[in-house]
Amino acid sequence: VSTQSTGSSGINAEYGGPDGIGRKVLRLNQVALTDIKINIPRGCKTKTVRTAMAKEGVEAKLAATSLVKKFAAKNAKAQLGDFARFKNRVAKTASNRKIRSTVRKLKKSS
C-alpha cells in the first residue's frame, strides 16, 4: 500500500489484492486497517507481494479477524430466504419474551 495525495480529494492508497485482483487506488475512508503486516520493498512487483503474503499466511490470519467474520455473517444473512427469515424472527421474538419475563420477575421480587 502506497499513499499519495491528490489535492482536494484527500489521501489515497494503492491496493493490490490476492487472486487476480489488480492494483487500484482507493480512498483511505474505504479501507479497513488490521494489524496484519508484511515486510516488502517499496515499489515491488505483484508476484513479490503474493509470495510474501503466502509466506506470512496473511489469508489465514485475515480469516480469523472479526472484520471478516462480520462480513461473512452479513452475507449469510443476505442469502436467507423468506421462510428462514421468518424462523429467525420467531426465534428472536421467543428469546426476547423469555428475557422480558425474567426481567419482570426480578423487578417484582426486588
C-alpha positions in Angstrom: 0.0 0.0 0.0 1.5 3.3 -1.0 -0.2 6.6 -0.1 -0.4 9.6 -2.4 -2.0 13.0 -2.0 -4.4 14.0 -4.8 -5.2 17.6 -3.9 -8.7 18.3 -2.7 -9.9 14.7 -2.9 -7.7 13.7 0.1 -5.3 10.9 0.6 -5.5 7.7 -1.5 -3.8 4.3 -1.1 -2.8 1.9 -3.9 -4.2 -1.5 -3.2 -3.2 -4.8 -4.7 -5.0 -7.9 -3.6 -4.6 -11.7 -4.0 -6.0 -13.9 -6.6 -6.1 -11.7 -9.7 -7.3 -8.5 -8.1 -5.3 -5.9 -9.9 -3.8 -2.8 -8.3 -6.1 0.1 -8.0 -6.4 3.4 -6.0 -8.8 3.6 -3.1 -9.6 6.4 -0.7 -8.5 5.8 2.8 -12.0 6.1 4.2 -12.9 3.0 2.1 -10.1 0.9 3.7 -10.4 -1.1 7.0 -7.0 -1.5 8.6 -5.8 -4.5 10.5 -2.7 -5.5 12.5 -1.6 -7.8 9.7 1.7 -6.6 8.2 4.2 -8.0 5.7 7.6 -6.5 5.0 8.1 -5.8 1.3 10.3 -3.4 -0.5 8.8 -0.2 -1.9 7.6 -0.4 -5.5 7.9 -4.2 -5.7 6.1 -6.4 -8.3 2.8 -8.1 -7.7 4.5 -11.5 -7.7 6.7 -10.4 -4.8 3.7 -9.3 -2.8 1.8 -12.5 -3.4 4.8 -14.7 -2.3 5.3 -12.5 0.8 1.6 -12.9 1.6 1.7 -16.6 1.1 4.9 -16.9 3.2 3.4 -14.9 6.1 0.0 -16.7 5.9 -1.9 -13.5 5.5 -5.1 -15.1 4.2 -5.4 -17.4 7.3 -4.7 -14.5 9.7 -7.3 -12.4 7.9 -9.9 -15.1 8.0 -9.5 -15.2 11.8 -10.3 -11.4 12.2 -13.7 -10.2 13.5 -14.0 -8.0 10.4 -14.1 -10.9 8.0 -16.4 -12.9 10.4 -18.9 -10.0 10.5 -18.7 -9.7 6.7 -19.4 -13.5 6.3 -22.3 -13.3 8.7 -23.8 -10.3 6.8 -23.5 -12.2 3.5 -25.1 -15.3 5.0 -28.0 -13.3 6.4 -28.5 -11.7 3.0 -28.7 -15.1 1.3 -31.6 -16.3 3.6 -35.0 -17.0 2.0 -38.4 -15.8 3.3 -39.0 -18.8 5.5 -35.5 -18.7 7.1 -36.0 -15.0 7.9 -39.4 -15.9 9.3 -37.9 -18.6 11.5 -35.2 -16.2 12.7 -37.8 -13.6 13.6 -39.9 -16.1 15.5 -36.9 -17.4 17.4 -35.8 -13.8 18.3 -39.3 -13.0 19.5 -39.4 -16.0 21.7 -36.0 -15.2 23.1 -37.0 -11.6 23.8 -40.2 -12.8 25.5 -38.2 -15.0 27.9 -35.8 -12.2 28.7 -38.7 -9.8 29.3 -40.5 -12.2 31.7 -37.3 -12.8 33.6 -36.6 -9.1 34.0 -40.2 -8.5 35.2 -39.9 -11.3 37.8 -36.6 -9.8 39.0 -38.2 -6.3 39.2 -41.2 -7.7 41.1 -39.1 -9.6 43.6 -36.8 -6.6 44.5 
